[in-house]
Amino acid sequence: MPTPAAEVLTVPTGSPIVLRGTRWPESPLSGLLHRSPPIAGTGETRLLLVLDPVEDSERDARRECMH
């Protein structure tokens, strides 16, 4: 389903952006889609930093006991 142009947002080149993936705990269903321009053959490089959620083992243990 195409998105109306008024709803398309862009981030300037070189600007950082934080996106939460679908497996992130309690992530909202935003319908966000990320596309990076192709860089193959240009000699450019791209940095991808992936952050995993911090696990609270004490909270998780309590949650498991409740179920």
C-alpha positions, 0 to 999 in steps of 0.5 A: 500500500503506497504511503502518501507523500505527506507521510514520508520522512527523510533523515539528512545524509550523515545524521544518526537515527535510532530505529527499534526493530520488530523484536525489540521488547514492547515495540510499537507497530509504527509501520516504519520502513528503512531503506538505505541507498545502494553503495556497492561499487562506489568505494563508500562504506556504511556503519551499522551499530546494533544495540541489543536490549539490556536484560534485567535478569531479576525482572525476568526471573520474577516474570517466569515465576508468575507464569 
